[in-house]
Amino acid sequence: MTSGRWRGEQRAAEDSSQHLLLYVQRLRLYNYLVDRFGRVFRVVEDVAKANHAGNAIWATGDTVYLNLNHASLGICFESRWAAAGRCPSPRPSSRRDAR
């Protein structure tokens, strides 16, 4: 692959990541977003509620928990997808970095 073509694909992937970040910020979907390049973005402050758990219900024993958004942090990992062709792979360390 020529370097010019790779740069074009790299730019397309960066644009895709930027669009995802704007979408997640607008809807307050997660507290953090880790993009395909391993960059971490704070979307919603840790003390604020993101809408990552939906209308979740969790139970343990006789205790039932409703609306888990306020009690947990949501972290979104951007996956690799090719809507308009090939996209560069995410950095191999992205998953390790999130741990």
Residue frames as qw, qx, qy, qz and C-alpha x, y, z in Angstrom:
[[0.000, 0.892, 0.453, 0.000, 0.00, 0.00, 0.00],
 [0.391, 0.525, -0.047, 0.755, 1.38, 3.40, -0.86],
 [0.280, -0.233, -0.508, 0.780, 2.05, 5.83, 1.97],
 [0.226, -0.056, -0.114, -0.966, -0.40, 8.34, 0.47],
 [0.599, -0.278, -0.598, -0.453, -3.19, 5.78, 0.44],
 [0.542, -0.290, -0.687, 0.387, -2.38, 4.70, 4.00],
 [0.091, -0.096, -0.287, 0.949, -2.47, 8.34, 5.16],
 [0.421, -0.169, -0.332, -0.827, -5.88, 8.70, 3.53],
 [0.668, -0.316, -0.660, -0.137, -7.17, 5.62, 5.34],
 [0.418, -0.186, -0.557, 0.693, -5.61, 6.82, 8.58],
 [0.123, -0.035, 0.059, -0.990, -7.37, 10.17, 8.19],
 [0.574, -0.256, -0.506, -0.591, -10.68, 8.41, 7.47],
 [0.626, -0.306, -0.683, 0.220, -10.28, 6.35, 10.65],
 [0.239, -0.131, -0.389, 0.880, -9.46, 9.49, 12.68],
 [0.328, -0.146, -0.196, -0.912, -12.53, 11.25, 11.25],
 [0.644, -0.304, -0.644, -0.280, -14.65, 8.23, 12.17],
 [0.505, -0.258, -0.617, 0.545, -13.30, 8.32, 15.74],
 [0.018, -0.019, -0.161, 0.987, -14.04, 12.04, 15.97],
 [0.493, -0.236, -0.400, -0.736, -17.63, 11.53, 14.79],
 [0.651, -0.324, -0.685, 0.052, -18.10, 8.76, 17.35],
 [0.342, -0.162, -0.478, 0.793, -16.74, 11.01, 20.11],
 [0.207, -0.088, -0.047, -0.973, -19.14, 13.82, 19.19],
 [0.615, -0.275, -0.563, -0.479, -22.09, 11.41, 19.10],
 [0.616, -0.285, -0.661, 0.320, -21.19, 9.89, 22.49],
 [0.186, -0.074, -0.328, 0.923, -20.72, 13.36, 24.01],
 [0.337, -0.201, -0.246, -0.886, -24.03, 14.68, 22.67],
 [0.734, -0.322, -0.454, -0.390, -26.01, 11.77, 24.14],
 [0.333, -0.605, 0.574, -0.440, -23.83, 11.40, 27.28],
 [0.906, 0.045, -0.343, -0.244, -23.56, 7.67, 26.56],
 [0.864, -0.099, -0.333, 0.364, -20.37, 6.84, 28.50],
 [0.429, -0.863, 0.061, 0.259, -18.00, 8.36, 31.00],
 [0.262, -0.616, 0.575, 0.470, -14.97, 7.50, 28.85],
 [0.838, 0.531, 0.030, -0.126, -14.26, 6.61, 25.24],
 [0.491, -0.472, 0.605, 0.412, -11.12, 4.72, 24.18],
 [0.632, 0.639, -0.144, -0.413, -10.70, 5.16, 20.45],
 [0.967, 0.240, 0.006, 0.078, -9.08, 2.70, 18.04],
 [0.500, 0.647, -0.357, 0.452, -5.74, 4.49, 18.47],
 [0.635, -0.235, -0.566, 0.470, -5.70, 4.03, 22.25],
 [0.021, 0.306, -0.166, 0.937, -6.54, 7.66, 23.05],
 [0.229, -0.500, -0.787, 0.279, -8.78, 8.09, 26.09],
 [0.099, -0.400, -0.145, -0.900, -11.42, 10.83, 26.17],
 [0.036, 0.314, 0.732, -0.604, -13.48, 11.82, 29.20],
 [0.096, -0.446, -0.632, -0.627, -17.03, 12.23, 27.91],
 [0.504, -0.723, -0.237, -0.409, -18.89, 12.76, 31.19],
 [0.081, -0.610, 0.595, -0.517, -17.33, 13.63, 34.55],
 [0.344, 0.014, -0.921, 0.182, -16.97, 10.70, 36.95],
 [0.103, 0.213, 0.662, -0.711, -19.41, 12.26, 39.42],
 [0.513, 0.263, -0.086, -0.812, -22.02, 12.81, 36.69],
 [0.707, 0.163, 0.664, -0.182, -24.40, 10.22, 35.31],
 [0.180, 0.312, -0.684, -0.634, -23.77, 8.82, 31.85],
 [0.789, 0.147, 0.136, -0.581, -26.48, 6.81, 30.09],
 [0.249, 0.445, -0.840, -0.185, -24.44, 3.64, 29.54],
 [0.135, -0.004, 0.962, -0.237, -26.52, 1.10, 31.48],
 [0.351, -0.287, -0.614, -0.646, -29.93, 1.97, 30.08],
 [0.661, -0.425, 0.075, -0.614, -32.79, 0.79, 32.28],
 [0.515, 0.229, -0.811, 0.154, -30.68, -1.93, 33.87],
 [0.756, -0.512, 0.108, -0.393, -31.76, -4.07, 36.79],
 [0.485, 0.353, -0.760, 0.250, -29.31, -6.11, 38.85],
 [0.761, -0.521, 0.024, -0.385, -30.09, -8.36, 41.79],
 [0.415, 0.312, -0.792, 0.321, -28.05, -10.18, 44.38],
 [0.109, -0.184, -0.847, 0.487, -29.75, -12.22, 47.06],
 [0.020, 0.720, 0.674, -0.161, -32.79, -10.26, 48.26],
 [0.089, -0.681, 0.006, 0.727, -31.41, -6.90, 47.08],
 [0.552, 0.597, 0.483, 0.325, -32.45, -5.40, 43.75],
 [0.247, -0.490, 0.114, 0.828, -30.62, -2.48, 42.17],
 [0.459, 0.753, 0.463, 0.089, -32.31, -0.22, 39.62],
 [0.271, 0.954, -0.027, 0.125, -30.82, 2.45, 37.34],
 [0.841, -0.279, 0.064, 0.459, -27.17, 1.45, 37.45],
 [0.454, 0.719, 0.054, 0.523, -26.07, 4.56, 35.54],
 [0.225, -0.885, 0.171, -0.370, -25.51, 6.52, 38.74],
 [0.767, -0.552, 0.326, -0.036, -23.58, 3.71, 40.45],
 [0.816, -0.038, 0.416, 0.399, -21.09, 2.73, 37.75],
 [0.024, 0.669, -0.368, -0.645, -18.76, 4.17, 35.13],
 [0.825, 0.469, 0.311, -0.044, -19.29, 3.41, 31.45],
 [0.229, -0.593, 0.557, 0.534, -16.27, 2.90, 29.19],
 [0.785, 0.566, 0.147, -0.204, -16.70, 2.61, 25.44],
 [0.472, -0.370, 0.624, 0.501, -14.04, 0.89, 23.31],
 [0.546, 0.607, -0.192, -0.544, -14.23, 1.89, 19.68],
 [0.805, 0.017, 0.579, 0.131, -14.17, -1.20, 17.52],
 [0.117, -0.322, 0.618, 0.707, -12.66, -1.61, 14.10],
 [0.574, 0.544, 0.589, -0.165, -15.15, -1.37, 11.27],
 [0.267, -0.140, 0.537, 0.788, -14.94, -0.63, 7.61],
 [0.400, 0.654, 0.468, -0.440, -17.99, 1.35, 6.54],
 [0.483, 0.827, -0.100, -0.271, -16.28, 2.83, 3.49],
 [0.709, 0.531, -0.441, 0.146, -13.55, 0.29, 2.92],
 [0.771, -0.084, -0.460, 0.432, -10.50, -0.75, 4.90],
 [0.288, -0.907, 0.115, -0.286, -9.64, 0.98, 8.14],
 [0.324, 0.501, -0.704, 0.385, -6.32, 0.74, 9.97],
 [0.689, -0.335, -0.635, 0.101, -6.32, -1.70, 12.85],
 [0.437, -0.872, 0.046, -0.215, -6.49, -0.39, 16.40],
 [0.105, 0.663, -0.683, 0.289, -3.26, -0.30, 18.34],
 [0.686, -0.068, -0.724, 0.031, -2.57, -3.77, 19.80],
 [0.286, -0.017, -0.652, 0.702, -2.07, -2.22, 23.25],
 [0.349, -0.383, -0.142, -0.843, -5.52, -0.57, 23.39],
 [0.776, -0.420, -0.403, -0.244, -7.11, -3.34, 25.44],
 [0.695, -0.133, -0.445, 0.548, -4.06, -3.66, 27.71],
 [0.143, 0.269, -0.161, 0.939, -3.99, 0.11, 28.30],
 [0.497, -0.477, -0.231, -0.686, -7.59, 0.10, 29.48],
 [0.770, -0.347, -0.519, 0.132, -6.90, -2.38, 32.24]]
